[in-house]
Amino acid sequence: MIAHVLINRNIDELNREFSYIIPSNMEVEVGSRVIVPFGRGDSTVFAIVTDISSTDDLNEEDRSKLKEIKELVDIEPLIGVEELEIADYIAKSTFSNKIEAIKLFLPPASLGQIKRILVDANSGVRLNENDYSREYIKESIKDGKFKYIYSTSEPKTFTKDILVAVNRDDILTKKQLDAYNLIKSGQFTKKEIMIKLNISNSPIDTLIKKGLVEIKTIKVDHEIQKKDIYNKHELNTEQKKVKDGILSDYKSGKNNKFLLNGITGSGKTEVYLQIVEEILKMGKSAIILVPEIGLTPQTVQRFKGRFEEEIAIIHSRLTMKERYNEWTKIKDGEVKIVVGARSAIFSPVKDLGIIIIDEEHDNSYVSSKTPKYRTVDIASFRADQTDAMMLLGSATPSIDSYYKAEIGEYKLYELKERANMMPLPKIEVVDMANELKNGNTSIFSLPLYEAIRKNLEDGKQSMIFLNRRGFSGFISCRTCGESIKCEDCDVSMTYHRQEGRLICHYCGRTKMIPQKCPICGSTKIKDFGIGTEQVELITRKLFPMARIARMDRDTTSKRNSHYKIWKSMNDGDIDILIGTQMIAKGLDFKDVTLVGILAADMTLKLPDFRSTEWTYSIIRQVAGRSGRGNDAGRVILQTYQPQHYAIQFSVDGNYEDFFKRELRIRREFIYPPFSKMILVQIKNKENIVASRDLIEVHDKLQEYMLENKMKSIVLYPNPSPISKIKNEFRWQFVIKALDSECENIILFLKRFESKELNVSVDPISMM
């Protein structure tokens, strides 16, 4: 028999299967690791078996050229057939190597570092594999007598020694009794008890010597140590209808993919919790995804507070040891609930029953690093594989998802009322052009300034949001707020300082910066830029007595910083929270009654066809942070373009009409969901080389598409919006690819691996 393997080398030239003879005394399975001789020097490397075939079709000469596998590492496959299928799908659809895609399912360690240990399933005692036959081990695993656990050379668990009360003695001193009672009340270390009671270690040591207290080693949860009960809420009529409808559709086999369009504060999380409860009763597992690490503590608290099951947490801020620890808990079958950011979609859960993607519209679900996957696509693939449910939830569904609901790929459910029956906050629009005319050059309009001052007097919390999403150079009019757009593409043109020109990065059109605004004739045309740090400084000067915090990439770079800010807001220790998109994503603060939105129209000026969608979504999302408790909320939106349809629809909360208008534009320009946008980029230290090489790829692709009568549209190469990074020039072109042709186009582009193309399918950034 022949094993077809992928070598553990992330090199494009080796991105293919290699064949090896399986020795007659070796039983190899797909998904197992093997050690094989590779290259002219026969150096030993780890590999993953992806397929097994017979030698019958090979002649003696071809068979003699094949080398033999040296060693079988895994009796049971490390990665399952289903996971290999997903990796194959990712490799074909995202321009990545298959070995890179496979590693998405594995812990952050090399293939050789992952150790499998055979243990007794009941006692956990380590067993020697050499003492048993392969058949007996497999049968014992199937019967539940044995199991494999996973480890590396690094410690896989985090522990602490706590004190546990086991007996009671009435003859205790006051300090001993105080210590004993505290030990009974929770999980405390000796040091923690000494600090809390201000005592020495002597009373505690006496309790241990008397046998009244024992030391117990427990695992430490790296993320949330305190478990608060999150009581089950009775669903209102609308929530119950949604929950029952989704479960009925799923159990009857009518649908397994759902979109829940629920306004902010409508109680989507409670619906998730109760659906997950039913899935767990079926003996299945759940993956719950959130878009931001900052949302993980809130979501974990709620799921931990509701369910007795242990929960695994997966996100990028974990250390390598912690990520490995969580992966092993999932792989060993210790947990049935996984909560995390997008990488949690690759968790090796057993008996997957549901994947929930909360805030499904959020761009953080799209990976910008290779492999450049879309989380929703992977979730859909896994749901189909395992007959699991995929539930997408959002107050502002993405155009793509809502369109799929319209054409029947997803079943649409809606929540149109807040769970506490409080009204959505009214959005008050302030025209900043009028503020400028009245002599106010501050970033705060007079209405927003007065509202913040009043909120501070009332002891309520405020949030100030600055829409700085993907800011790049653009030109706008300070009088009417209009940016300079391309006549052919209806997107903002990008300002290239070096060339002193505006360029459209969809069709390549260029123009000089106009002296006057083409809309209103004003000469007040300039580029725009302000950051959250500036906003914080100005806010501190205006409101010196306020307790102010900032939540952005800079302030959340340290470990657990998201959790600390979230907890401070929840505890009422912050009066004004300033932030970017992070504060708009599902955070639930009961005392926030005011939200101020600065530069609400900034996203409209981005050179991207989705700029209006992003504008509508971010306004509705951040507005929804206000008035989630018992007090009415208020939102003040500052803009230079109050009449723009994205602003108008977001103020009214009219998603359906916004969707219809946006879809007409997408259809006219053949943008997604009517195509897949493929961005092809190249870089080189020589500008002329970068442009020449990319034009060569472009021209050959055009020839290939003509020969095969393909209908996708290929636009001409032009400099990237950020045309030079680290002294390398960047060029790009865009393909509007039909779904049916996308895979073949990617396969063709892989022929140019030597040119080091950077290819992205439906990327979030076109920069």
Salt bridges, closest charged atoms under 4 A:
GLU27 OE1 - ARG134 NE 3.30
GLU29 OE2 - ARG134 NH2 3.56
GLU29 OE2 - LYS138 NZ 2.45
ASP42 OD1 - LYS67 NZ 2.57
ASP74 OD1 - ARG33 NH2 2.87
ASP74 OD1 - ARG116 NE 3.52
ASP88 OD2 - LYS92 NZ 3.19
ASP88 OD1 - LYS98 NZ 3.67
ASP170 OD1 - ARG168 NH2 3.98
ASP178 OD2 - LYS174 NZ 2.90
ASP205 OD1 - LYS190 NZ 2.81
ASP221 OD2 - LYS304 NZ 1.74
GLU223 OE1 - HIS315 NE2 3.07
ASP228 OD1 - LYS226 NZ 3.73
ASP244 OD2 - LYS240 NZ 2.80
ASP249 OD2 - LYS411 NZ 2.81
GLU270 OE1 - ARG306 NH2 2.90
GLU277 OE1 - LYS232 NZ 3.04
GLU277 OE2 - LYS281 NZ 3.97
GLU278 OE2 - LYS281 NZ 3.39
GLU292 OE2 - ARG553 NH2 3.60
GLU292 OE2 - LYS585 NZ 3.10
GLU310 OE2 - LYS329 NZ 3.06
GLU322 OE2 - ARG559 NH2 2.26
GLU326 OE2 - HIS222 ND1 3.72
GLU326 OE2 - LYS329 NZ 3.28
ASP332 OD2 - LYS156 NZ 3.60
GLU334 OE1 - LYS219 NZ 3.31
GLU359 OE1 - HIS361 ND1 3.94
ASP362 OD2 - LYS585 NZ 3.06
ASP377 OD2 - ARG374 NE 3.49
ASP384 OD2 - LYS257 NZ 2.91
ASP400 OD2 - ARG374 NH2 3.68
GLU414 OE1 - LYS416 NZ 3.85
GLU428 OE2 - ARG634 NE 2.69
GLU450 OE1 - ARG453 NH2 2.65
GLU457 OE2 - ARG453 NH1 2.78
ASP458 OD2 - LYS454 NZ 2.75
GLU487 OE1 - ARG509 NE 3.62
GLU487 OE2 - LYS511 NZ 3.00
ASP488 OD2 - ARG509 NH2 3.01
ASP490 OD1 - LYS485 NZ 3.98
GLU499 OE1 - HIS496 ND1 3.53
ASP527 OD2 - ARG497 NH2 2.24
GLU536 OE2 - ARG540 NH2 2.99
GLU536 OE1 - ARG550 NE 2.60
ASP552 OD2 - ARG550 NH1 2.84
ASP571 OD2 - LYS567 NZ 2.75
ASP575 OD1 - ARG547 NH2 2.92
ASP588 OD2 - ARG302 NH2 2.88
ASP588 OD2 - LYS590 NZ 3.35
ASP588 OD1 - ARG628 NE 2.99
ASP608 OD1 - ARG610 NE 2.86
GLU613 OE1 - ARG666 NH2 2.66
ASP631 OD2 - LYS460 NZ 2.59
GLU662 OE2 - ARG666 NE 3.45
ASP693 OD1 - ARG692 NE 3.47
ASP693 OD1 - LYS755 NZ 3.85
GLU696 OE2 - LYS700 NZ 3.12
GLU696 OE1 - LYS755 NZ 3.21
ASP699 OD1 - HIS698 ND1 3.02
GLU728 OE1 - LYS683 NZ 3.86
ASP762 OD2 - LYS676 NZ 3.76
